[in-house]
């Protein structure tokens, strides 16, 4: 199983791209601005998108993807997410005001995009990969995902702050090779972390101690301009795991 990071920043500017993870060549976790760097052939290979939550930096490229591929899509792209996330897409994006309703185009019997509601704890199996949805704690309904194949397993926290659900779900499994987890703000913004549902180093360090596995840990979703400070604080706060900064272009064989 191959994982490529198309975007992992908390914002944009220069080479920064928002959250987009590509599994092999056909599955996305989130579809932020990083998706736009793929060529048309690579975009056409995408068959499934698993969304962590409804915030714009994680969904912004879905409308452009289906519109770009509209004439060439042979079977619908499946968009997986919580019911609340799917409802947000229907109500606020694909509503024929902000963007056409591609779940009914070219017609409702043969659309280019379909929604698939998932619930935390549910697992979808795709070509020998198991993708499990895990509840997290964000300002809107949010999830992370654990992805397992015959060769390994990784997990992605999505956007979250202090919680027990994500860590407990990961501990139920026998292995975890790689963890991508957010730390959006510096410790000085810990009050903002509580209000907005994000980690800082102090909060993340306390939660990572709950994880029984010892994967390589990569820190994502940093506030632009504060990446160095955030990672330095993570190095001090996290003593239980080996950590690394994550950047667009990172690739992993799992």
C-alpha positions, 0 to 999 in steps of 0.5 A, spaced: 500 500 500 502 506 497 500 513 501 502 520 498 501 526 501 498 531 496 497 536 502 497 537 509 497 544 511 493 548 515 492 553 510 495 555 503 500 560 500 506 558 496 507 551 496 502 549 502 496 545 500 491 543 505 489 536 507 489 531 501 492 524 502 492 519 496 492 511 497 495 507 491 492 511 485 484 510 487 482 512 494 483 519 497 482 521 504 480 528 504 480 533 498 483 539 499 487 544 495 493 538 494 488 535 489 489 540 484 496 538 483 494 531 480 494 531 472 488 529 469 490 521 468 491 521 476 485 524 477 481 520 473 483 514 477 480 516 483 474 512 485 473 513 492 473 519 497 473 518 505 472 525 508 474 527 515 469 533 516 465 538 512 470 544 513 472 547 506 480 546 507 478 538 507 473 538 501 474 544 497 477 540 491 471 535 490 467 540 486 472 541 481 474 534 481 467 531 478 466 537 474 473 536 471 472 529 469 464 530 468 465 527 460 470 522 462 467 518 468 465 511 467 462 510 474 460 514 479 466 517 484 463 515 491 464 520 497 464 517 504 462 520 510 458 521 516 451 523 515 452 530 518 458 531 513 454 528 507 448 533 509 453 539 509 455 537 502 448 537 499 446 543 503 451 548 502 456 546 496 452 541 491 445 545 491 445 548 484 447 555 487 454 554 489 455 548 485 451 543 480 448 537 484 453 532 481 449 526 484 444 528 479 448 529 473 447 527 468 441 524 471 439 521 477 439 514 475 447 515 472 450 520 476 458 522 476 458 522 484 454 518 489 454 519 497 455 513 501 454 515 509 458 511 514 458 511 521 464 511 526 466 503 527 464 501 520 469 499 515 469 499 508 473 494 504 476 496 497 481 491 493 484 488 500 484 494 504 480 496 510 478 503 511 475 504 518 472 510 520 473 512 527 470 518 531 474 524 534 473 531 537 472 537 533 468 543 533 463 539 527 462 532 527 469 529 525 472 522 524 479 519 523 481 513 519 485 507 520 487 503 513 489 496 513 492 492 507 496 485 507 502 489 508 501 494 514 496 499 517 496 507 518 491 512 521 490 519 520 486 523 525 483 528 521 482 535 525 481 533 532 483 535 540 483 531 546 479 525 546 479 518 548 475 515 542 481 515 536 486 512 541 481 507 544 479 504 537 487 504 534 489 500 541 483 495 539 488 492 533 494 489 533 498 493 529 499 500 527 505 502 522 504 509 521 500 515 524 499 522 521 496 526 527 494 534 527 497 539 531 494 545 528 497 551 533 502 553 538 502 552 545 500 559 546 494 558 543 491 552 547 485 556 549 483 557 541 485 549 541 479 548 546 474 552 542 476 550 535 477 543 536 484 542 535 491 540 538 497 543 540 503 540 542 501 540 550 494 537 548 497 532 543 503 529 548 498 527 553 493 524 548 499 520 544 501 517 551 494 513 550 496 509 544 499 503 546 502 502 539 509 505 537 508 507 530 512 513 526 508 519 528 508 525 523 505 531 525 500 535 520 495 541 519 500 546 522 498 553 522 502 557 516 508 560 518 508 557 525 511 550 523 517 550 526 515 553 533 509 547 533 514 542 531 519 544 536 514 544 542 512 537 539 519 535 540 519 537 547 512 535 549 512 528 546 516 523 549 513 516 548 513 516 540 518 518 535 515 524 531 517 527 524 514 533 521 510 532 515 510 535 508 507 535 501 510 530 497 511 525 502 510 518 500 510 512 504 510 504 502 506 501 508 
